[in-house]
Amino acid sequence: MSQDSAAATEAARKLTGRRRREVVAVLLFSGGPIFESSIPLSVFGIDRQDAGVPRYRLLVCGGEEGPLRTTGGLELTAPYGLEAISRAGTVVVPAWRSITSPPPAEALDALRRAHEEGARIVGLCTGAFVLAAAGLLDGRPATTHWMYAPTLAKRYPSVHVDPRELFVDDGDVLTSAGTAAGIDLCLHIVRTDHGTEAAGALARRLVVPPRRSGGQERYLDRSLPEEIGSDPLAEVVAWALEHLHEQFDVETLAARAYMSRRTFDRRFRSLTGSAPLQWLITQRVLQAQRLLETSDYSVDEVAGRCGFRSPVALRGHFRRQLGSSPAAYRAAYRARRPQGVAESASTVVETMVPSQGPPSGRRGSPVPSAPVAVAASVGPGEHSLPGPDAYVPGRPALPGQRSAP
C-alpha cells in the first residue's frame, strides 16, 4: 500500500463529525438472550451522574424487523432501526441468536460502514460472530465464550481467537467472553473513556468488581467442540485426554496424527481455537485441579499424575491459569466444601478406580481418573449454561468470582 493510500485509509478511519464515542448504539436481534442484551442497556442507558459516572446517550436499534422475541418468549420493540447506527461512535452487539446462521446482510453493512467512519465496534459473547461475519475481526485478536471459541476459530480462520481472555481490546474493535464478561468489557470501556474513578463508581452501583483478574481458563472443561467428532484428530485428542498422566509433548501428538508439527499445529488450532501446547497445558492444569479437589495426594504427587515434569512446572502453570498456588487452591476448596464432603473426598477417587501405587512419572504409569463433570447439552446460540463467573456449589470462589448469596 502506498503512503498516500495509507494516509487516505487512516483519514477514513477517524471518527467523523457526526459520530461521538459517548453515543452508544446497541444492536439487538430476535432470538437473543435477554441477560446479555441488557448489559449495555444498563451500563450505558441509565443516568448515574449523581454517582460520578459521565452520561452516555443510548440508541437501542433493531437489527431486523420487529418485534424482537427474546428469552422466555418476551417481545421487544426497538425504538430505532439500523439508520440510527450512523449517529453512534460506539456500536455494541451484545449477542447473536445462533452461531450457525449468518446475520442479516443489512446489519453487517451498517456495522462495516460505522467502522469505516471510525466508530468503536463491540461484540459481547456471541456478538463476536456478527463482527466476524462483517469481516471486522479479520487478522485481529478476539475472544468469545469459551464454549463457542472453537466454532468461531473454525468458521473464521483469519480471526486470532483466544479463548483464555475475559475480553480483548484491539483499539477500535473489542470482544468479550460470555455473560458476565460483558460487564467486564463495558466497565473497561467506561474506564478508557472517563478514567478509573468513573469505572469504579459504576462498578459499585452494579455491585461487581471494578476489574476481575485472570481469564476464562478457570471455567474451561474437558468438553470438545462438536465439530471435532468426525475429524481424524478426534482420536488423537481423545488419546491425549486419557493419557494426561504420561509425559508426552506436542511432537508425540503430531506423530500419532501422522502429521508434521507445523501441519498439526495449524489443523489443531483450526479445530479447537487454541495452540496445541497451550491446550495440553490447560488440560493438565484442569486435571490437577480435579485431583486437588477429590484426593489427598500431595502437590508433588499431583504433578506426577498430571504429566508435569516437576512440581515447579505445575505450580507455575497453575498460578498463571487459576491465580493461586495448588496448595492455596486446595485449602480454599476445603474451607468452602459443604459438610459431609470432607470425609468422602478420598473415597471418591478410591471407589472410581482401583488403588494405585505412587506415580513413577514414566510413560504408562498408572493413574486414577478424576471424576469429570459433563455439561448439559446446549444447542447453538442457547445460553442455558451458567455464566463464566457463576458460583458452583462446593468450588471455591476464585479472585474476582462472585460467591454464593
LOFI-709262 format. One record per residue (C-alpha): residue number from 0; x, y negated, z negated. Coordinates in nm, 2 decimals. Last residue first. Layout:
+-----+--------+--------+--------+
: pos :      X :      Y :      Z :
+-----+--------+--------+--------+
: NUM :      X :      Y :      Z :
...
+-----+--------+--------+--------+
This chain:
+-----+--------+--------+--------+
: pos :      X :      Y :      Z :
+-----+--------+--------+--------+
: 404 :  -2.56 :   1.54 :  -4.81 :
: 403 :  -2.29 :   1.78 :  -4.69 :
: 402 :  -1.96 :   1.63 :  -4.59 :
: 401 :  -1.89 :   1.40 :  -4.30 :
: 400 :  -1.56 :   1.45 :  -4.13 :
: 399 :  -1.29 :   1.18 :  -4.12 :
: 398 :  -1.02 :   1.40 :  -4.27 :
: 397 :  -1.16 :   1.75 :  -4.29 :
: 396 :  -1.47 :   1.85 :  -4.48 :
: 395 :  -1.40 :   2.20 :  -4.60 :
: 394 :  -1.60 :   2.49 :  -4.45 :
: 393 :  -1.85 :   2.68 :  -4.66 :
: 392 :  -2.15 :   2.52 :  -4.49 :
: 391 :  -2.05 :   2.36 :  -4.17 :
: 390 :  -2.08 :   1.98 :  -4.17 :
: 389 :  -2.13 :   1.82 :  -3.83 :
: 388 :  -1.84 :   1.62 :  -3.69 :
: 387 :  -1.84 :   1.79 :  -3.34 :
: 386 :  -2.22 :   1.76 :  -3.32 :
: 385 :  -2.42 :   2.07 :  -3.40 :
: 384 :  -2.51 :   2.29 :  -3.09 :
: 383 :  -2.85 :   2.23 :  -2.93 :
: 382 :  -2.72 :   1.99 :  -2.68 :
: 381 :  -2.85 :   2.12 :  -2.35 :
: 380 :  -2.70 :   2.00 :  -2.02 :
: 379 :  -2.62 :   2.35 :  -1.91 :
: 378 :  -2.78 :   2.61 :  -2.13 :
: 377 :  -2.67 :   2.69 :  -2.47 :
: 376 :  -2.63 :   3.04 :  -2.60 :
: 375 :  -2.58 :   3.05 :  -2.97 :
: 374 :  -2.22 :   3.02 :  -3.09 :
: 373 :  -2.04 :   3.34 :  -3.19 :
: 372 :  -1.84 :   3.32 :  -3.52 :
: 371 :  -1.54 :   3.54 :  -3.51 :
: 370 :  -1.44 :   3.76 :  -3.80 :
: 369 :  -1.06 :   3.80 :  -3.84 :
: 368 :  -0.91 :   4.09 :  -3.66 :
: 367 :  -0.67 :   4.29 :  -3.87 :
: 366 :  -0.31 :   4.31 :  -3.75 :
: 365 :  -0.10 :   4.60 :  -3.63 :
: 364 :   0.25 :   4.53 :  -3.48 :
: 363 :   0.24 :   4.56 :  -3.10 :
: 362 :   0.53 :   4.32 :  -3.04 :
: 361 :   0.73 :   4.27 :  -3.35 :
: 360 :   0.64 :   4.03 :  -3.63 :
: 359 :   0.65 :   4.32 :  -3.87 :
: 358 :   0.32 :   4.24 :  -4.03 :
: 357 :   0.26 :   4.37 :  -4.38 :
: 356 :   0.08 :   4.70 :  -4.39 :
: 355 :  -0.27 :   4.74 :  -4.27 :
: 354 :  -0.59 :   4.82 :  -4.44 :
: 353 :  -0.85 :   4.95 :  -4.20 :
: 352 :  -1.07 :   4.69 :  -4.03 :
: 351 :  -1.39 :   4.50 :  -4.10 :
: 350 :  -1.42 :   4.61 :  -4.46 :
: 349 :  -1.08 :   4.48 :  -4.55 :
: 348 :  -1.12 :   4.14 :  -4.38 :
: 347 :  -1.44 :   4.05 :  -4.56 :
: 346 :  -1.34 :   4.22 :  -4.88 :
: 345 :  -1.06 :   3.97 :  -4.93 :
: 344 :  -1.31 :   3.68 :  -4.94 :
: 343 :  -1.57 :   3.87 :  -5.14 :
: 342 :  -1.50 :   3.73 :  -5.49 :
: 341 :  -1.46 :   3.37 :  -5.36 :
: 340 :  -1.79 :   3.39 :  -5.17 :
: 339 :  -2.00 :   3.42 :  -5.49 :
: 338 :  -2.04 :   3.05 :  -5.54 :
: 337 :  -2.03 :   2.85 :  -5.22 :
: 336 :  -1.69 :   2.76 :  -5.10 :
: 335 :  -1.58 :   2.39 :  -5.14 :
: 334 :  -1.27 :   2.44 :  -5.36 :
: 333 :  -1.18 :   2.75 :  -5.15 :
: 332 :  -1.17 :   2.55 :  -4.83 :
: 331 :  -0.97 :   2.27 :  -4.98 :
: 330 :  -0.71 :   2.51 :  -5.12 :
: 329 :  -0.69 :   2.69 :  -4.79 :
: 328 :  -0.64 :   2.37 :  -4.60 :
: 327 :  -0.38 :   2.24 :  -4.84 :
: 326 :  -0.18 :   2.57 :  -4.80 :
: 325 :  -0.21 :   2.56 :  -4.42 :
: 324 :  -0.09 :   2.19 :  -4.41 :
: 323 :  -0.33 :   1.92 :  -4.31 :
: 322 :  -0.44 :   1.72 :  -4.01 :
: 321 :  -0.61 :   2.00 :  -3.83 :
: 320 :  -0.42 :   2.01 :  -3.49 :
: 319 :  -0.09 :   1.85 :  -3.57 :
: 318 :  -0.08 :   2.00 :  -3.92 :
: 317 :  -0.14 :   2.35 :  -3.79 :
: 316 :   0.12 :   2.31 :  -3.52 :
: 315 :   0.39 :   2.21 :  -3.77 :
: 314 :   0.29 :   2.45 :  -4.04 :
: 313 :   0.28 :   2.75 :  -3.80 :
: 312 :   0.62 :   2.67 :  -3.65 :
: 311 :   0.77 :   2.64 :  -4.00 :
: 310 :   0.61 :   2.98 :  -4.09 :
: 309 :   0.82 :   3.13 :  -3.81 :
: 308 :   0.79 :   3.29 :  -3.47 :
: 307 :   0.42 :   3.23 :  -3.47 :
: 306 :   0.22 :   3.53 :  -3.34 :
: 305 :  -0.09 :   3.49 :  -3.56 :
: 304 :  -0.02 :   3.78 :  -3.79 :
: 303 :   0.34 :   3.65 :  -3.85 :
: 302 :   0.22 :   3.30 :  -3.95 :
: 301 :  -0.05 :   3.44 :  -4.17 :
: 300 :   0.22 :   3.65 :  -4.35 :
: 299 :   0.43 :   3.34 :  -4.42 :
: 298 :   0.12 :   3.15 :  -4.53 :
: 297 :   0.05 :   3.42 :  -4.78 :
: 296 :  -0.23 :   3.67 :  -4.70 :
: 295 :  -0.53 :   3.64 :  -4.93 :
: 294 :  -0.79 :   3.66 :  -4.66 :
: 293 :  -1.10 :   3.50 :  -4.51 :
: 292 :  -1.04 :   3.13 :  -4.50 :
: 291 :  -0.66 :   3.14 :  -4.44 :
: 290 :  -0.72 :   3.42 :  -4.19 :
: 289 :  -0.97 :   3.21 :  -4.00 :
: 288 :  -0.74 :   2.90 :  -3.98 :
: 287 :  -0.45 :   3.12 :  -3.87 :
: 286 :  -0.67 :   3.25 :  -3.58 :
: 285 :  -0.76 :   2.89 :  -3.49 :
: 284 :  -0.39 :   2.80 :  -3.50 :
: 283 :  -0.31 :   3.09 :  -3.27 :
: 282 :  -0.59 :   2.98 :  -3.03 :
: 281 :  -0.46 :   2.62 :  -3.02 :
: 280 :  -0.11 :   2.74 :  -2.95 :
: 279 :  -0.23 :   2.95 :  -2.66 :
: 278 :  -0.44 :   2.67 :  -2.52 :
: 277 :  -0.15 :   2.43 :  -2.54 :
: 276 :   0.08 :   2.67 :  -2.36 :
: 275 :  -0.19 :   2.75 :  -2.09 :
: 274 :  -0.25 :   2.38 :  -2.01 :
: 273 :  -0.61 :   2.30 :  -2.07 :
: 272 :  -0.93 :   2.24 :  -1.87 :
: 271 :  -1.01 :   2.61 :  -1.89 :
: 270 :  -1.05 :   2.72 :  -1.53 :
: 269 :  -0.85 :   2.45 :  -1.34 :
: 268 :  -0.58 :   2.46 :  -1.61 :
: 267 :  -0.54 :   2.83 :  -1.58 :
: 266 :  -0.51 :   2.82 :  -1.20 :
: 265 :  -0.24 :   2.55 :  -1.21 :
: 264 :  -0.04 :   2.70 :  -1.49 :
: 263 :  -0.06 :   3.05 :  -1.32 :
: 262 :   0.07 :   2.91 :  -0.99 :
: 261 :   0.36 :   2.74 :  -1.17 :
: 260 :   0.45 :   3.05 :  -1.38 :
: 259 :   0.44 :   3.27 :  -1.07 :
: 258 :   0.15 :   3.51 :  -1.05 :
: 257 :   0.09 :   3.88 :  -1.11 :
: 256 :  -0.18 :   3.80 :  -1.38 :
: 255 :   0.01 :   4.01 :  -1.63 :
: 254 :   0.33 :   3.82 :  -1.52 :
: 253 :   0.17 :   3.48 :  -1.58 :
: 252 :   0.06 :   3.59 :  -1.93 :
: 251 :   0.41 :   3.70 :  -2.02 :
: 250 :   0.55 :   3.38 :  -1.88 :
: 249 :   0.31 :   3.19 :  -2.10 :
: 248 :   0.47 :   3.34 :  -2.41 :
: 247 :   0.44 :   3.65 :  -2.62 :
: 246 :   0.49 :   3.72 :  -2.99 :
: 245 :   0.21 :   3.95 :  -3.09 :
: 244 :  -0.06 :   3.87 :  -3.34 :
: 243 :  -0.25 :   3.68 :  -3.07 :
: 242 :  -0.30 :   4.02 :  -2.89 :
: 241 :  -0.68 :   4.03 :  -2.85 :
: 240 :  -0.71 :   3.67 :  -2.75 :
: 239 :  -0.43 :   3.71 :  -2.49 :
: 238 :  -0.59 :   4.02 :  -2.35 :
: 237 :  -0.92 :   3.84 :  -2.30 :
: 236 :  -0.73 :   3.56 :  -2.12 :
: 235 :  -0.56 :   3.81 :  -1.89 :
: 234 :  -0.88 :   3.98 :  -1.81 :
: 233 :  -1.06 :   3.66 :  -1.74 :
: 232 :  -0.78 :   3.55 :  -1.50 :
: 231 :  -0.93 :   3.75 :  -1.22 :
: 230 :  -1.24 :   3.52 :  -1.23 :
: 229 :  -1.58 :   3.66 :  -1.28 :
: 228 :  -1.62 :   3.55 :  -1.65 :
: 227 :  -1.42 :   3.24 :  -1.61 :
: 226 :  -1.72 :   3.03 :  -1.50 :
: 225 :  -1.89 :   3.09 :  -1.84 :
: 224 :  -1.62 :   2.89 :  -2.01 :
: 223 :  -1.45 :   3.09 :  -2.29 :
: 222 :  -1.56 :   3.08 :  -2.65 :
: 221 :  -1.27 :   3.11 :  -2.90 :
: 220 :  -1.39 :   2.80 :  -3.09 :
: 219 :  -1.29 :   2.44 :  -3.08 :
: 218 :  -1.41 :   2.21 :  -3.37 :
: 217 :  -1.07 :   2.15 :  -3.53 :
: 216 :  -0.91 :   2.08 :  -3.19 :
: 215 :  -1.15 :   1.80 :  -3.12 :
: 214 :  -0.92 :   1.52 :  -3.23 :
: 213 :  -0.74 :   1.39 :  -3.54 :
: 212 :  -0.82 :   1.07 :  -3.73 :
: 211 :  -1.15 :   0.90 :  -3.75 :
: 210 :  -1.16 :   0.52 :  -3.74 :
: 209 :  -1.42 :   0.30 :  -3.91 :
: 208 :  -1.57 :   0.60 :  -4.10 :
: 207 :  -1.95 :   0.60 :  -4.08 :
: 206 :  -2.22 :   0.43 :  -4.28 :
: 205 :  -2.36 :   0.25 :  -3.98 :
: 204 :  -2.35 :  -0.08 :  -4.16 :
: 203 :  -2.01 :   0.00 :  -4.30 :
: 202 :  -1.89 :   0.09 :  -3.95 :
: 201 :  -2.02 :  -0.24 :  -3.82 :
: 200 :  -1.82 :  -0.43 :  -4.08 :
: 199 :  -1.51 :  -0.23 :  -4.00 :
: 198 :  -1.55 :  -0.30 :  -3.63 :
: 197 :  -1.58 :  -0.67 :  -3.70 :
: 196 :  -1.27 :  -0.66 :  -3.93 :
: 195 :  -1.06 :  -0.46 :  -3.69 :
: 194 :  -1.09 :  -0.70 :  -3.39 :
: 193 :  -1.36 :  -0.85 :  -3.17 :
: 192 :  -1.34 :  -0.69 :  -2.82 :
: 191 :  -1.10 :  -0.40 :  -2.89 :
: 190 :  -1.26 :  -0.32 :  -3.23 :
: 189 :  -1.60 :  -0.34 :  -3.08 :
: 188 :  -1.49 :  -0.10 :  -2.80 :
: 187 :  -1.33 :   0.13 :  -3.06 :
: 186 :  -1.66 :   0.13 :  -3.26 :
: 185 :  -1.83 :   0.24 :  -2.94 :
: 184 :  -1.57 :   0.52 :  -2.89 :
: 183 :  -1.61 :   0.65 :  -3.24 :
: 182 :  -1.99 :   0.64 :  -3.22 :
: 181 :  -1.97 :   0.85 :  -2.90 :
: 180 :  -1.75 :   1.09 :  -3.10 :
: 179 :  -2.07 :   1.15 :  -3.30 :
: 178 :  -2.23 :   1.34 :  -3.01 :
: 177 :  -1.97 :   1.49 :  -2.78 :
: 176 :  -1.63 :   1.37 :  -2.67 :
: 175 :  -1.57 :   1.03 :  -2.53 :
: 174 :  -1.48 :   0.85 :  -2.21 :
: 173 :  -1.34 :   0.51 :  -2.12 :
: 172 :  -1.28 :   0.34 :  -1.78 :
: 171 :  -1.15 :  -0.02 :  -1.76 :
: 170 :  -0.84 :   0.05 :  -1.97 :
: 169 :  -0.79 :   0.42 :  -1.99 :
: 168 :  -0.94 :   0.46 :  -2.33 :
: 167 :  -0.99 :   0.83 :  -2.41 :
: 166 :  -1.22 :   0.95 :  -2.69 :
: 165 :  -1.23 :   1.23 :  -2.95 :
: 164 :  -0.93 :   1.39 :  -2.78 :
: 163 :  -0.85 :   1.76 :  -2.76 :
: 162 :  -1.05 :   1.85 :  -2.44 :
: 161 :  -0.80 :   1.65 :  -2.22 :
: 160 :  -0.93 :   1.64 :  -1.87 :
: 159 :  -0.70 :   1.49 :  -1.61 :
: 158 :  -0.95 :   1.44 :  -1.33 :
: 157 :  -0.84 :   1.54 :  -0.98 :
: 156 :  -0.98 :   1.89 :  -1.04 :
: 155 :  -1.34 :   1.77 :  -1.06 :
: 154 :  -1.56 :   2.08 :  -1.09 :
: 153 :  -1.30 :   2.28 :  -1.27 :
: 152 :  -1.19 :   2.02 :  -1.51 :
: 151 :  -1.55 :   1.91 :  -1.59 :
: 150 :  -1.65 :   2.28 :  -1.64 :
: 149 :  -1.36 :   2.34 :  -1.87 :
: 148 :  -1.44 :   2.03 :  -2.07 :
: 147 :  -1.81 :   2.12 :  -2.13 :
: 146 :  -1.77 :   2.29 :  -2.47 :
: 145 :  -1.50 :   2.05 :  -2.58 :
: 144 :  -1.75 :   1.76 :  -2.54 :
: 143 :  -1.59 :   1.52 :  -2.29 :
: 142 :  -1.25 :   1.38 :  -2.21 :
: 141 :  -1.07 :   1.17 :  -1.96 :
: 140 :  -0.72 :   1.10 :  -1.82 :
: 139 :  -0.73 :   0.94 :  -1.47 :
: 138 :  -0.64 :   1.05 :  -1.12 :
: 137 :  -1.01 :   1.05 :  -1.02 :
: 136 :  -1.22 :   0.94 :  -1.31 :
: 135 :  -1.43 :   0.67 :  -1.12 :
: 134 :  -1.52 :   0.91 :  -0.84 :
: 133 :  -1.89 :   0.85 :  -0.89 :
: 132 :  -1.93 :   1.22 :  -0.97 :
: 131 :  -1.66 :   1.18 :  -1.23 :
: 130 :  -1.84 :   0.89 :  -1.40 :
: 129 :  -2.16 :   1.09 :  -1.40 :
: 128 :  -1.99 :   1.39 :  -1.55 :
: 127 :  -1.83 :   1.17 :  -1.82 :
: 126 :  -2.19 :   1.09 :  -1.93 :
: 125 :  -2.17 :   1.45 :  -2.07 :
: 124 :  -2.02 :   1.31 :  -2.39 :
: 123 :  -2.02 :   0.93 :  -2.37 :
: 122 :  -1.91 :   0.77 :  -2.04 :
: 121 :  -1.80 :   0.40 :  -2.04 :
: 120 :  -1.74 :   0.17 :  -1.75 :
: 119 :  -1.58 :  -0.17 :  -1.80 :
: 118 :  -1.69 :  -0.40 :  -1.53 :
: 117 :  -1.43 :  -0.55 :  -1.29 :
: 116 :  -1.63 :  -0.61 :  -0.97 :
: 115 :  -1.51 :  -0.27 :  -0.82 :
: 114 :  -1.63 :  -0.10 :  -1.14 :
: 113 :  -1.98 :  -0.25 :  -1.11 :
: 112 :  -2.00 :  -0.15 :  -0.74 :
: 111 :  -1.89 :   0.21 :  -0.82 :
: 110 :  -2.15 :   0.23 :  -1.10 :
: 109 :  -2.43 :   0.09 :  -0.88 :
: 108 :  -2.34 :   0.34 :  -0.60 :
: 107 :  -2.35 :   0.63 :  -0.86 :
: 106 :  -2.69 :   0.52 :  -0.97 :
: 105 :  -2.82 :   0.51 :  -0.61 :
: 104 :  -2.68 :   0.85 :  -0.54 :
: 103 :  -2.88 :   1.01 :  -0.82 :
: 102 :  -2.67 :   1.24 :  -1.05 :
: 101 :  -2.55 :   1.58 :  -0.92 :
: 100 :  -2.66 :   1.89 :  -1.09 :
:  99 :  -2.45 :   2.15 :  -1.29 :
:  98 :  -2.36 :   1.94 :  -1.60 :
:  97 :  -2.72 :   1.87 :  -1.65 :
:  96 :  -2.91 :   1.59 :  -1.83 :
:  95 :  -2.64 :   1.33 :  -1.83 :
:  94 :  -2.54 :   1.13 :  -2.13 :
:  93 :  -2.45 :   0.79 :  -2.28 :
:  92 :  -2.36 :   0.61 :  -1.95 :
:  91 :  -2.24 :   0.28 :  -2.07 :
:  90 :  -2.18 :  -0.03 :  -1.85 :
:  89 :  -1.98 :  -0.32 :  -1.98 :
:  88 :  -1.95 :  -0.65 :  -1.79 :
:  87 :  -2.32 :  -0.64 :  -1.71 :
:  86 :  -2.51 :  -0.87 :  -1.46 :
:  85 :  -2.49 :  -0.63 :  -1.16 :
:  84 :  -2.62 :  -0.35 :  -1.39 :
:  83 :  -2.96 :  -0.53 :  -1.39 :
:  82 :  -3.03 :  -0.40 :  -1.03 :
:  81 :  -3.03 :  -0.04 :  -1.16 :
:  80 :  -3.37 :  -0.10 :  -1.33 :
:  79 :  -3.46 :  -0.28 :  -1.64 :
:  78 :  -3.71 :  -0.25 :  -1.93 :
:  77 :  -3.66 :   0.13 :  -1.95 :
:  76 :  -3.97 :   0.33 :  -2.02 :
:  75 :  -3.92 :   0.62 :  -2.24 :
:  74 :  -4.12 :   0.95 :  -2.28 :
:  73 :  -4.07 :   1.19 :  -2.56 :
:  72 :  -4.08 :   1.56 :  -2.48 :
:  71 :  -3.87 :   1.66 :  -2.78 :
:  70 :  -3.55 :   1.53 :  -2.62 :
:  69 :  -3.61 :   1.29 :  -2.33 :
:  68 :  -3.85 :   1.22 :  -2.05 :
:  67 :  -3.79 :   0.90 :  -1.86 :
:  66 :  -4.10 :   0.72 :  -1.73 :
:  65 :  -3.95 :   0.64 :  -1.49 :
:  64 :  -3.78 :   0.62 :  -1.16 :
:  63 :  -3.41 :   0.67 :  -1.18 :
:  62 :  -3.10 :   0.53 :  -1.36 :
:  61 :  -3.33 :   0.33 :  -1.59 :
:  60 :  -3.15 :   0.04 :  -1.74 :
:  59 :  -3.14 :  -0.09 :  -2.10 :
:  58 :  -2.97 :  -0.43 :  -2.10 :
:  57 :  -2.82 :  -0.53 :  -2.43 :
:  56 :  -2.66 :  -0.86 :  -2.51 :
:  55 :  -2.38 :  -0.82 :  -2.77 :
:  54 :  -2.36 :  -1.01 :  -3.09 :
:  53 :  -2.04 :  -1.06 :  -3.30 :
:  52 :  -2.04 :  -0.84 :  -3.62 :
:  51 :  -1.98 :  -1.04 :  -3.93 :
:  50 :  -2.25 :  -0.88 :  -4.14 :
:  49 :  -2.50 :  -1.16 :  -4.08 :
:  48 :  -2.41 :  -1.13 :  -3.71 :
:  47 :  -2.57 :  -0.79 :  -3.71 :
:  46 :  -2.81 :  -0.83 :  -3.41 :
:  45 :  -2.90 :  -0.48 :  -3.29 :
:  44 :  -2.86 :  -0.37 :  -2.93 :
:  43 :  -2.48 :  -0.30 :  -2.91 :
:  42 :  -2.43 :  -0.03 :  -3.17 :
:  41 :  -2.79 :   0.10 :  -3.20 :
:  40 :  -2.85 :   0.11 :  -2.82 :
:  39 :  -2.50 :   0.25 :  -2.77 :
:  38 :  -2.58 :   0.55 :  -3.00 :
:  37 :  -2.95 :   0.60 :  -2.90 :
:  36 :  -2.88 :   0.78 :  -2.57 :
:  35 :  -2.65 :   1.03 :  -2.75 :
:  34 :  -2.93 :   1.11 :  -3.00 :
:  33 :  -3.21 :   1.11 :  -2.74 :
:  32 :  -3.07 :   1.39 :  -2.52 :
:  31 :  -3.10 :   1.31 :  -2.15 :
:  30 :  -3.38 :   1.47 :  -1.95 :
:  29 :  -3.46 :   1.15 :  -1.76 :
:  28 :  -3.17 :   0.92 :  -1.71 :
:  27 :  -3.05 :   0.62 :  -1.90 :
:  26 :  -2.78 :   0.36 :  -1.81 :
:  25 :  -2.69 :   0.13 :  -2.09 :
:  24 :  -2.59 :  -0.22 :  -1.97 :
:  23 :  -2.38 :  -0.42 :  -2.21 :
:  22 :  -2.33 :  -0.80 :  -2.17 :
:  21 :  -2.05 :  -0.87 :  -2.41 :
:  20 :  -1.80 :  -0.79 :  -2.14 :
:  19 :  -1.92 :  -1.07 :  -1.91 :
:  18 :  -2.02 :  -1.03 :  -1.55 :
:  17 :  -2.15 :  -1.33 :  -1.34 :
:  16 :  -1.80 :  -1.47 :  -1.30 :
:  15 :  -1.65 :  -1.15 :  -1.16 :
:  14 :  -1.43 :  -0.94 :  -1.38 :
:  13 :  -1.10 :  -0.88 :  -1.21 :
:  12 :  -1.09 :  -0.56 :  -1.00 :
:  11 :  -1.13 :  -0.75 :  -0.67 :
:  10 :  -0.82 :  -0.96 :  -0.75 :
:   9 :  -0.62 :  -0.64 :  -0.82 :
:   8 :  -0.73 :  -0.49 :  -0.48 :
:   7 :  -0.64 :  -0.81 :  -0.30 :
:   6 :  -0.30 :  -0.81 :  -0.47 :
:   5 :  -0.24 :  -0.45 :  -0.38 :
:   4 :  -0.33 :  -0.52 :  -0.02 :
:   3 :  -0.10 :  -0.82 :   0.00 :
:   2 :   0.18 :  -0.62 :  -0.16 :
:   1 :   0.14 :  -0.34 :   0.10 :
:   0 :   0.00 :   0.00 :   0.00 :
+-----+--------+--------+--------+
